Amino acid sequence: MATPDAYLDSNFFVRFLWASFYAIVSHSEILCYFLVILNQLLNASLLTLPLSLMVFMWGCLSVPRPTRIFWVSIITYTEVVIVTKYILSFQSWPWHNKIDTSPFWLPRMIGADSSGNANSQFDLLLLLALFFHRFMLKVNSFLSLYSLIAKNLPHFLEFRSLGC
């Protein structure tokens, strides 16, 4: 008996790809957290440090999930980092004339060292993932639901503590 669904009749590899896609979409916040941490590992600059701190000290500690303000803050700060790195990559800045291999060189510590374009491309990949996650939250109406839960959670906890 043939199933009417073309998905069930497709190849195993195609079904695996679709299942992987839906797993990533359903947990896109973990993908964003992973990319922020990977961005800090690859860039290792003071410009990207607040992103990691926001993830660990705000995003991971929010119950049940981070609110809309968290995601907007992460997106805005990522945009600021990209624009700052773009402005600091111009050749008119004095540190572009000399090249220092020390990891404690001030432009490298700040994140203004433009020795490679991979860092800025990874920032753009992070911004793309953050926009994708925000889009998924908007499509599924989770942004308004999480804001409603976060706003009414103290009342709910007070109601539960009364034994109701």
Rosetta constraint file for C-alpha pairs under 8 A:
AtomPair CA 3 CA 8 HARMONIC 7.03 0.50
AtomPair CA 3 CA 9 HARMONIC 7.05 0.50
AtomPair CA 5 CA 9 HARMONIC 6.84 0.50
AtomPair CA 6 CA 10 HARMONIC 6.19 0.50
AtomPair CA 7 CA 15 HARMONIC 6.96 0.50
AtomPair CA 8 CA 15 HARMONIC 7.69 0.50
AtomPair CA 10 CA 14 HARMONIC 6.51 0.50
AtomPair CA 10 CA 15 HARMONIC 6.76 0.50
AtomPair CA 11 CA 15 HARMONIC 6.38 0.50
AtomPair CA 12 CA 16 HARMONIC 6.10 0.50
AtomPair CA 13 CA 17 HARMONIC 6.20 0.50
AtomPair CA 14 CA 18 HARMONIC 6.27 0.50
AtomPair CA 15 CA 19 HARMONIC 6.10 0.50
AtomPair CA 16 CA 20 HARMONIC 6.09 0.50
AtomPair CA 17 CA 21 HARMONIC 6.14 0.50
AtomPair CA 18 CA 22 HARMONIC 6.26 0.50
AtomPair CA 19 CA 23 HARMONIC 6.15 0.50
AtomPair CA 20 CA 24 HARMONIC 6.23 0.50
AtomPair CA 21 CA 25 HARMONIC 6.17 0.50
AtomPair CA 22 CA 26 HARMONIC 5.99 0.50
AtomPair CA 23 CA 27 HARMONIC 6.34 0.50
AtomPair CA 24 CA 28 HARMONIC 5.56 0.50
AtomPair CA 24 CA 31 HARMONIC 7.33 0.50
AtomPair CA 25 CA 133 HARMONIC 7.96 0.50
AtomPair CA 25 CA 136 HARMONIC 7.50 0.50
AtomPair CA 27 CA 31 HARMONIC 6.94 0.50
AtomPair CA 28 CA 32 HARMONIC 6.31 0.50
AtomPair CA 28 CA 133 HARMONIC 5.62 0.50
AtomPair CA 29 CA 33 HARMONIC 6.17 0.50
AtomPair CA 29 CA 133 HARMONIC 6.49 0.50
AtomPair CA 30 CA 34 HARMONIC 6.03 0.50
AtomPair CA 31 CA 35 HARMONIC 6.16 0.50
AtomPair CA 31 CA 129 HARMONIC 7.56 0.50
AtomPair CA 32 CA 36 HARMONIC 6.19 0.50
AtomPair CA 32 CA 126 HARMONIC 7.07 0.50
AtomPair CA 32 CA 129 HARMONIC 6.12 0.50
AtomPair CA 32 CA 130 HARMONIC 6.12 0.50
AtomPair CA 32 CA 133 HARMONIC 7.56 0.50
AtomPair CA 33 CA 37 HARMONIC 6.31 0.50
AtomPair CA 33 CA 55 HARMONIC 6.68 0.50
AtomPair CA 34 CA 38 HARMONIC 6.05 0.50
AtomPair CA 35 CA 39 HARMONIC 5.83 0.50
AtomPair CA 35 CA 126 HARMONIC 5.98 0.50
AtomPair CA 36 CA 40 HARMONIC 6.31 0.50
AtomPair CA 36 CA 51 HARMONIC 6.64 0.50
AtomPair CA 36 CA 52 HARMONIC 6.24 0.50
AtomPair CA 36 CA 55 HARMONIC 7.79 0.50
AtomPair CA 36 CA 126 HARMONIC 6.86 0.50
AtomPair CA 37 CA 41 HARMONIC 6.27 0.50
AtomPair CA 37 CA 52 HARMONIC 6.12 0.50
AtomPair CA 38 CA 42 HARMONIC 6.11 0.50
AtomPair CA 39 CA 43 HARMONIC 5.86 0.50
AtomPair CA 39 CA 44 HARMONIC 7.74 0.50
AtomPair CA 39 CA 48 HARMONIC 7.44 0.50
AtomPair CA 39 CA 119 HARMONIC 7.95 0.50
AtomPair CA 39 CA 122 HARMONIC 6.80 0.50
AtomPair CA 39 CA 123 HARMONIC 7.08 0.50
AtomPair CA 39 CA 126 HARMONIC 7.74 0.50
AtomPair CA 40 CA 44 HARMONIC 5.03 0.50
AtomPair CA 40 CA 45 HARMONIC 7.20 0.50
AtomPair CA 40 CA 48 HARMONIC 5.92 0.50
AtomPair CA 40 CA 49 HARMONIC 6.56 0.50
AtomPair CA 40 CA 52 HARMONIC 6.83 0.50
AtomPair CA 42 CA 119 HARMONIC 7.25 0.50
AtomPair CA 43 CA 48 HARMONIC 7.27 0.50
AtomPair CA 43 CA 111 HARMONIC 7.20 0.50
AtomPair CA 43 CA 119 HARMONIC 6.15 0.50
AtomPair CA 44 CA 48 HARMONIC 7.04 0.50
AtomPair CA 44 CA 49 HARMONIC 7.44 0.50
AtomPair CA 44 CA 109 HARMONIC 7.49 0.50
AtomPair CA 44 CA 111 HARMONIC 7.73 0.50
AtomPair CA 45 CA 49 HARMONIC 6.40 0.50
AtomPair CA 45 CA 108 HARMONIC 6.98 0.50
AtomPair CA 45 CA 109 HARMONIC 5.02 0.50
AtomPair CA 45 CA 110 HARMONIC 5.28 0.50
AtomPair CA 45 CA 111 HARMONIC 4.88 0.50
AtomPair CA 46 CA 50 HARMONIC 7.59 0.50
AtomPair CA 46 CA 109 HARMONIC 6.07 0.50
AtomPair CA 46 CA 110 HARMONIC 4.89 0.50
AtomPair CA 46 CA 111 HARMONIC 6.49 0.50
AtomPair CA 47 CA 81 HARMONIC 6.43 0.50
AtomPair CA 47 CA 110 HARMONIC 5.88 0.50
AtomPair CA 47 CA 111 HARMONIC 5.95 0.50
AtomPair CA 48 CA 52 HARMONIC 7.05 0.50
AtomPair CA 48 CA 81 HARMONIC 7.31 0.50
AtomPair CA 48 CA 111 HARMONIC 7.90 0.50
AtomPair CA 49 CA 53 HARMONIC 6.35 0.50
AtomPair CA 50 CA 54 HARMONIC 5.94 0.50
AtomPair CA 51 CA 55 HARMONIC 6.28 0.50
AtomPair CA 51 CA 74 HARMONIC 6.78 0.50
AtomPair CA 51 CA 77 HARMONIC 7.53 0.50
AtomPair CA 51 CA 78 HARMONIC 7.73 0.50
AtomPair CA 52 CA 56 HARMONIC 6.21 0.50
AtomPair CA 53 CA 57 HARMONIC 5.66 0.50
AtomPair CA 53 CA 58 HARMONIC 7.71 0.50
AtomPair CA 54 CA 58 HARMONIC 5.19 0.50
AtomPair CA 54 CA 59 HARMONIC 6.39 0.50
AtomPair CA 54 CA 74 HARMONIC 7.68 0.50
AtomPair CA 55 CA 59 HARMONIC 4.61 0.50
AtomPair CA 55 CA 60 HARMONIC 6.04 0.50
AtomPair CA 56 CA 60 HARMONIC 5.39 0.50
AtomPair CA 56 CA 61 HARMONIC 7.14 0.50
AtomPair CA 57 CA 61 HARMONIC 6.29 0.50
AtomPair CA 58 CA 62 HARMONIC 6.16 0.50
AtomPair CA 58 CA 66 HARMONIC 7.60 0.50
AtomPair CA 58 CA 70 HARMONIC 7.58 0.50
AtomPair CA 59 CA 65 HARMONIC 7.38 0.50
AtomPair CA 59 CA 66 HARMONIC 5.32 0.50
AtomPair CA 59 CA 70 HARMONIC 6.88 0.50
AtomPair CA 60 CA 65 HARMONIC 7.79 0.50
AtomPair CA 60 CA 66 HARMONIC 7.56 0.50
AtomPair CA 62 CA 66 HARMONIC 5.14 0.50
AtomPair CA 62 CA 67 HARMONIC 7.85 0.50
AtomPair CA 64 CA 146 HARMONIC 7.95 0.50
AtomPair CA 65 CA 146 HARMONIC 7.16 0.50
AtomPair CA 66 CA 70 HARMONIC 6.00 0.50
AtomPair CA 66 CA 71 HARMONIC 7.41 0.50
AtomPair CA 66 CA 146 HARMONIC 7.70 0.50
AtomPair CA 67 CA 71 HARMONIC 6.94 0.50
AtomPair CA 67 CA 143 HARMONIC 6.91 0.50
AtomPair CA 67 CA 146 HARMONIC 5.96 0.50
AtomPair CA 67 CA 147 HARMONIC 5.95 0.50
AtomPair CA 67 CA 150 HARMONIC 7.52 0.50
AtomPair CA 68 CA 72 HARMONIC 6.18 0.50
AtomPair CA 68 CA 143 HARMONIC 5.75 0.50
AtomPair CA 68 CA 146 HARMONIC 7.72 0.50
AtomPair CA 68 CA 147 HARMONIC 6.95 0.50
AtomPair CA 69 CA 73 HARMONIC 5.98 0.50
AtomPair CA 70 CA 74 HARMONIC 6.20 0.50
AtomPair CA 71 CA 75 HARMONIC 6.12 0.50
AtomPair CA 71 CA 130 HARMONIC 7.65 0.50
AtomPair CA 71 CA 134 HARMONIC 7.22 0.50
AtomPair CA 72 CA 76 HARMONIC 6.00 0.50
AtomPair CA 73 CA 77 HARMONIC 6.03 0.50
AtomPair CA 74 CA 78 HARMONIC 6.08 0.50
AtomPair CA 75 CA 79 HARMONIC 6.25 0.50
AtomPair CA 75 CA 127 HARMONIC 6.61 0.50
AtomPair CA 75 CA 130 HARMONIC 6.48 0.50
AtomPair CA 75 CA 131 HARMONIC 7.53 0.50
AtomPair CA 76 CA 80 HARMONIC 6.25 0.50
AtomPair CA 77 CA 81 HARMONIC 6.17 0.50
AtomPair CA 78 CA 82 HARMONIC 6.25 0.50
AtomPair CA 78 CA 123 HARMONIC 7.22 0.50
AtomPair CA 78 CA 126 HARMONIC 7.96 0.50
AtomPair CA 78 CA 127 HARMONIC 6.51 0.50
AtomPair CA 79 CA 83 HARMONIC 6.23 0.50
AtomPair CA 79 CA 127 HARMONIC 7.43 0.50
AtomPair CA 80 CA 84 HARMONIC 5.98 0.50
AtomPair CA 81 CA 85 HARMONIC 6.05 0.50
AtomPair CA 82 CA 86 HARMONIC 6.15 0.50
AtomPair CA 82 CA 120 HARMONIC 6.84 0.50
AtomPair CA 82 CA 123 HARMONIC 6.66 0.50
AtomPair CA 82 CA 124 HARMONIC 7.53 0.50
AtomPair CA 83 CA 87 HARMONIC 6.19 0.50
AtomPair CA 84 CA 88 HARMONIC 6.09 0.50
AtomPair CA 85 CA 89 HARMONIC 6.04 0.50
AtomPair CA 85 CA 111 HARMONIC 7.08 0.50
AtomPair CA 85 CA 112 HARMONIC 5.87 0.50
AtomPair CA 85 CA 120 HARMONIC 7.44 0.50
AtomPair CA 86 CA 90 HARMONIC 7.27 0.50
AtomPair CA 88 CA 93 HARMONIC 7.17 0.50
AtomPair CA 88 CA 112 HARMONIC 5.56 0.50
AtomPair CA 89 CA 93 HARMONIC 7.91 0.50
AtomPair CA 89 CA 112 HARMONIC 6.57 0.50
AtomPair CA 89 CA 113 HARMONIC 7.29 0.50
AtomPair CA 89 CA 114 HARMONIC 5.67 0.50
AtomPair CA 91 CA 96 HARMONIC 5.92 0.50
AtomPair CA 92 CA 96 HARMONIC 7.47 0.50
AtomPair CA 94 CA 98 HARMONIC 7.96 0.50
AtomPair CA 95 CA 99 HARMONIC 7.52 0.50
AtomPair CA 95 CA 107 HARMONIC 7.24 0.50
AtomPair CA 100 CA 105 HARMONIC 6.76 0.50
AtomPair CA 101 CA 105 HARMONIC 7.65 0.50
AtomPair CA 103 CA 108 HARMONIC 6.64 0.50
AtomPair CA 103 CA 109 HARMONIC 7.12 0.50
AtomPair CA 104 CA 108 HARMONIC 6.91 0.50
AtomPair CA 104 CA 109 HARMONIC 6.07 0.50
AtomPair CA 105 CA 109 HARMONIC 6.20 0.50
AtomPair CA 106 CA 110 HARMONIC 6.18 0.50
AtomPair CA 107 CA 111 HARMONIC 6.02 0.50
AtomPair CA 107 CA 112 HARMONIC 4.88 0.50
AtomPair CA 107 CA 113 HARMONIC 5.45 0.50
AtomPair CA 108 CA 112 HARMONIC 5.82 0.50
AtomPair CA 108 CA 113 HARMONIC 4.86 0.50
AtomPair CA 117 CA 121 HARMONIC 6.23 0.50
AtomPair CA 118 CA 122 HARMONIC 6.07 0.50
AtomPair CA 119 CA 123 HARMONIC 6.35 0.50
AtomPair CA 120 CA 124 HARMONIC 6.35 0.50
AtomPair CA 121 CA 125 HARMONIC 6.27 0.50
AtomPair CA 122 CA 126 HARMONIC 6.18 0.50
AtomPair CA 123 CA 127 HARMONIC 6.24 0.50
AtomPair CA 124 CA 128 HARMONIC 6.13 0.50
AtomPair CA 125 CA 129 HARMONIC 6.25 0.50
AtomPair CA 126 CA 130 HARMONIC 6.18 0.50
AtomPair CA 127 CA 131 HARMONIC 6.15 0.50
AtomPair CA 128 CA 132 HARMONIC 6.12 0.50
AtomPair CA 129 CA 133 HARMONIC 6.14 0.50
AtomPair CA 130 CA 134 HARMONIC 6.17 0.50
AtomPair CA 131 CA 135 HARMONIC 6.02 0.50
AtomPair CA 132 CA 136 HARMONIC 6.21 0.50
AtomPair CA 133 CA 137 HARMONIC 6.24 0.50
AtomPair CA 134 CA 138 HARMONIC 6.17 0.50
AtomPair CA 135 CA 139 HARMONIC 6.08 0.50
AtomPair CA 136 CA 140 HARMONIC 6.16 0.50
AtomPair CA 137 CA 141 HARMONIC 5.85 0.50
AtomPair CA 137 CA 142 HARMONIC 4.99 0.50
AtomPair CA 137 CA 143 HARMONIC 5.68 0.50
AtomPair CA 138 CA 142 HARMONIC 6.33 0.50
AtomPair CA 138 CA 143 HARMONIC 6.06 0.50
AtomPair CA 141 CA 145 HARMONIC 6.51 0.50
AtomPair CA 142 CA 146 HARMONIC 5.84 0.50
AtomPair CA 143 CA 147 HARMONIC 6.25 0.50
AtomPair CA 144 CA 148 HARMONIC 6.12 0.50
AtomPair CA 145 CA 149 HARMONIC 6.20 0.50
AtomPair CA 146 CA 150 HARMONIC 5.97 0.50
AtomPair CA 147 CA 151 HARMONIC 6.04 0.50
AtomPair CA 148 CA 152 HARMONIC 6.17 0.50
AtomPair CA 149 CA 153 HARMONIC 5.59 0.50
AtomPair CA 152 CA 156 HARMONIC 6.30 0.50
AtomPair CA 153 CA 157 HARMONIC 6.12 0.50
AtomPair CA 154 CA 158 HARMONIC 6.11 0.50
AtomPair CA 155 CA 159 HARMONIC 6.08 0.50
AtomPair CA 156 CA 160 HARMONIC 6.19 0.50
AtomPair CA 157 CA 161 HARMONIC 6.14 0.50
AtomPair CA 158 CA 162 HARMONIC 6.52 0.50
AtomPair CA 159 CA 163 HARMONIC 7.16 0.50
AtomPair CA 159 CA 164 HARMONIC 6.24 0.50
AtomPair CA 160 CA 164 HARMONIC 5.56 0.50
